[in-house]
Amino acid sequence: MKLYLASLGAGLLVGVIYSLLDLRSPAPPVVALIGLLGILAGEQIVPIAKRVVAGERLSLGWLQRECGEHVFGALPARAAAKDGGSQPGEGSPS
């Protein structure tokens, strides 16, 4: 129940911000996509801030491991391309 109330609160906050910016909901596709990118980036602020407050270093490897896949999704592996292996459903039919 707590999750639903938090989701409702976030939705109300975004609705107020949209109204102040004089945007209609649903927003135009570009505005909506930029907003989603902002949400994904904003979610990464908390783990980064926790790490900084704890006095731990931020490294590029940590950022890629902890934040990269969440923001960009699982990217295709380079090793699969080098091996010439095909994904299921790809390649020539037998």
N, C-alpha and C positions, 0 to 999 in steps of 0.2 A: 504494500500500500504506500509505503514511503517513497518508492521509486516513481509511482504514478503521480503523487503529489509534487515531487521535484520536477518531473517532466511537465506537468501542468504549469507550474510556476515559471519554468524556463520559457515555455510557449507564450505565457502571458507577457513576460518581459520582452520577448522578441516582438510580439504584437504591438506593444507600446512603442518600442523603438521604430518599427515600421511606420506606425502612425505619425510619430514625430518627424520622420524623414519623408512623409507624404508618399509612401510606397503602398501599392495595393498588394494584397495577398491572394493568390500566389504571385510572387515577384516575377518579373521578366527572367527568362532562363539564365542570362549572364549574371544578373544580380543574385539570383538564387545559388548559382554555382560558386560565386565568390563568397557568399555567406557560408556555404558548406565548407569551403576551404578555411575560412576563418574559424569555424567550429572545430575542425580537425586540428588546426594549429593551436587554438586556444586550449584544447585538451592536453596538449603537450607542455603547456606552461607549468602545470602543477607538478609533474615529476621532475622537471628541470629545477623549479624553485625549491622543492624538497631536497634535491641533491646539493644545491648551492648553500641552503641553510645548514645542512649537515656538514658543510665544509669539505665536501668531496669535489674532485676535479670533474669538469665536463670535457670529455674527449670526443673526437669525431666518431670513433668506433662506437661509443656508448650511444651517441645521438642516432647513428644509423641503425643500431640494433634495437633500441628502445622506442624511437620515434618514427624512423623511416618507413617501416612496414605498415605501421598504423595509419600514417598519412597517405602514403602512395600505394598501399596494397602490396601483395606479394609480386615482386618483379620477376620476370623470366630469368632463369639461371643462364649464365654465359657458358657454363660447362656443357650443358645440353646442346647448345649451338655448335660448340667446337667438336663434340663427339659425332655430330651428324645424326644424332638420335631424333626421332620424331615423336611428337606427343600423340596420345591416342586419338584416332580420327584423322590424323594428318598423313600425308604421303600418298603414294599411288595405290589404287585398289588392287587387291590380289586376285 
